[in-house]
Amino acid sequence: MPRRIRTILSSALILAALATTPCAAASWGKVETPFDAAQAAQMLEPGSATLKGRGFMRLKGLIGGKTYADNTAVYLFPMTGYMQEWYRRFKNDPGIGFDTTIGYASTDALRVHRQTRTDGGGQFAFDKLKPGKYLLYLGIGYVVTASWQDQVGTQTVYNGYGQELSSTPIYGGDVHTGSAPVTHHILKIVEVKQDGQALDLGDIR
């Protein structure tokens, strides 16, 4: 791919990252299933199972392939009826689903969870879990940076009859540079099937 096209695509990513999320999610609506705080608390009572894994992301063109979550918060939500509907609505865009400031998530529902952090290599672990289903979430932040030039003209090719055959934009002038924070979301339903189980998710992204 020519370098000019590649930088234009990168700048488009920056503009998308800077876009306001309320507009993008305006038609999603709120979760209709009521949050049952007593059920959520009961599901988080101590058990004897353990859960571990390793969070990572992979960016195209990144040397080395994987970037592991370094000192990143990991959340484990009980899979109540509320969270089941939340997952159906927001599994493709959890960043919007977790944004309580625009009213798409229940503060009470998100408050009831278990939490830990990854180490420098992305490893995390939960202990004392009961059998049941949980929603695992962690977000790995990174920055998108790009440089681009404005379109200053167009080069057009005509045939002998004066008909336009092709048109190519011409770029020039000052070089613009921009950057924006982006989050890679990891969202996964996990199930502990029995007391004492040692569940290893391995590498997840």
Helices and strands as residue ranges (DSSP letters): H 3-18, H 21-24, H 37-43, E 49-58, E 66-68, E 73-78, H 81-90, H 94-97, G 100-102, H 107-111, E 114-117, E 123-129, E 132-158, E 164-192, E 198-204
